[in-house]
Amino acid sequence: MYTSALIIAALCFVATSYAGDESQAIITKYENDIKPDGSYNYEYGTSNNIQAQESGVGSVYAAGSYQYTAPNGENIQLEYTADVNGYQPKGNHLPTPPPIPDYILKALAYIEAHPFTRIQLKK
């Protein structure tokens, strides 16, 4: 449940910091369903094109997405899951690590192809 609260807070921050007059934005869609077994889902949309949805089970698992238009005009879309493996966001706007250089890949392949015997030091 904390994940959904954080996302809602982040989206509210984005909505308030958006360049232009967002003070007149209204909620155009809102659905919220909480079941006795702890599962839930919600979805909402606003007149300034913020869309979000999430479903999950208590504090065990959550999956969802949100999208909005950034102040620079870029369409931001993010999908995520949160479970025992942590929070895992996916989006084209997120930074990615550089590719591993060829010489490192060749060195790793060599090490894997030529295992060494472990040396036991005596006291």
C-alpha positions in Angstrom: 0.0 0.0 0.0 2.9 2.3 0.6 3.9 2.1 -3.0 0.6 3.4 -4.2 0.7 6.3 -1.7 4.2 7.2 -2.9 3.2 7.1 -6.5 0.1 9.3 -5.8 2.2 11.8 -3.9 4.8 11.8 -6.8 2.1 12.4 -9.4 0.6 15.2 -7.3 4.0 16.8 -7.2 4.4 16.4 -10.9 0.9 17.9 -11.5 1.6 20.9 -9.3 5.0 21.6 -10.8 3.9 21.3 -14.4 4.5 24.4 -16.5 1.2 26.1 -17.1 -2.0 26.5 -15.2 -2.8 23.1 -13.7 -4.9 24.5 -10.9 -8.1 23.8 -12.9 -7.3 20.2 -13.6 -10.1 17.8 -12.5 -10.3 14.1 -11.9 -12.0 12.5 -15.0 -11.8 8.9 -13.9 -11.5 7.3 -10.4 -11.9 3.6 -9.5 -10.8 2.0 -6.2 -11.5 -1.5 -5.1 -10.2 -3.0 -1.9 -11.2 -6.6 -1.2 -11.3 -8.4 2.3 -8.4 -10.7 1.2 -6.0 -7.8 1.0 -6.0 -7.5 -2.8 -6.8 -4.1 -4.3 -6.7 -2.2 -7.5 -7.2 1.5 -8.4 -7.2 3.6 -11.5 -7.5 7.3 -12.0 -7.1 10.0 -14.7 -7.1 13.7 -14.8 -8.0 16.4 -17.3 -4.3 17.3 -17.7 -3.6 13.8 -19.0 -2.2 12.1 -15.9 -3.2 8.5 -15.9 -2.3 5.9 -13.2 -3.4 2.3 -12.3 -2.1 -0.3 -9.8 -3.2 -3.7 -8.5 -1.7 -5.8 -5.9 -2.0 -7.7 -2.6 -1.4 -5.8 0.6 2.2 -5.2 1.2 3.2 -8.4 -0.7 3.0 -7.4 -4.4 2.0 -4.5 -6.6 2.1 -3.8 -10.3 1.0 -0.7 -12.1 1.8 2.1 -14.4 1.5 5.8 -14.8 1.9 8.4 -17.5 2.0 12.2 -17.7 3.4 14.9 -19.9 6.6 16.5 -18.5 7.1 20.2 -18.5 9.4 19.9 -21.6 6.6 18.2 -23.5 8.0 14.7 -23.2 5.4 11.9 -22.7 6.6 10.0 -19.6 5.3 6.4 -19.2 6.4 4.1 -16.5 5.5 0.5 -15.6 6.6 -1.1 -12.4 6.3 -4.1 -10.1 7.1 -4.2 -6.4 7.6 -7.6 -4.7 10.2 -9.6 -2.8 12.7 -8.5 -5.5 12.1 -4.8 -4.7 10.8 -2.0 -6.8 11.4 -2.6 -10.5 10.5 0.4 -12.8 10.6 0.3 -16.6 10.4 3.3 -18.8 12.2 4.8 -21.8 13.0 7.9 -19.8 15.0 6.1 -17.1 18.8 6.1 -17.4 20.5 2.9 -18.5 24.1 1.7 -17.8 26.6 1.9 -20.7 27.4 -1.4 -22.5 30.2 -3.6 -21.2 33.3 -3.0 -23.3 34.5 -5.8 -25.6 37.8 -6.3 -23.8 36.0 -6.9 -20.5 33.6 -9.4 -22.2 36.6 -11.2 -23.7 38.4 -11.3 -20.4 35.4 -12.8 -18.7 35.0 -15.4 -21.4 38.7 -16.3 -21.0 38.4 -16.6 -17.2 35.4 -18.8 -17.6 37.1 -21.0 -20.2 40.3 -21.4 -18.1 39.3 -22.1 -14.6 42.1 -22.2 -12.1 42.7 -24.6 -9.3 42.4 -23.2 -5.9 45.6 -23.0 -3.9 45.4 -24.0 -0.3 48.0 -22.1 1.8 49.5 -23.9 4.8 49.9 -22.2 8.1 
